[in-house]
């Protein structure tokens, strides 16, 4: 047997991976403008530059595990310290409510969809497990503009909108390659920092 007979999906995966991403010229221009607007890395000179210059750090697996355990321990202790009315610190129940309000990322992205006749609009993507009811958009007071602000990690995210139960791509974003499930998806490239 040949390799292609033993592994029929390898050729299919290679074909799918080499398919071009379909984008319109306006979307490409917006992406390239964002890339050109990114500042160049700073050069570090002098003593201060040597002190703050990023350096690679190598840890053995044991040292990495010990460091992680120590950081988890600090997080657990910090989450269980509460303050009474006199300002004294006491150890009590974890402050889970406070921790759940903390943002997942320092990058906030605004998703916008224009649908004047829609009654419900949701955004689904790799950032929310493609859950069609997890992230609703809010209708603006004037017209049919729907928005939601989400904290996202820097990188490439695929997403789509669900408008009254029907899937739709973002008309102002590039399209991702076919996902294999019959849905077209849009692509959002997220840079570090607030990008509303």
Secondary structure, 3 states (H helix, E strand, C coil): CCHHHHCHHHHHHHHHHHCCCCCCHHHHHHHHHHHHHCCCCCCCCHHHHHHHCCCCCCCCHHHHHHHHHHHHHHHHHHHHEEECCCCCEEECCCCHHHHHCCCCCCEEEEEEEECCCCCCEEEEECCCCCCCCCCECEECCCCCEEEEEEEECCEEEEEEEEECCEEECCCCCCECCCCCCCCCCEEEEECCCCEC
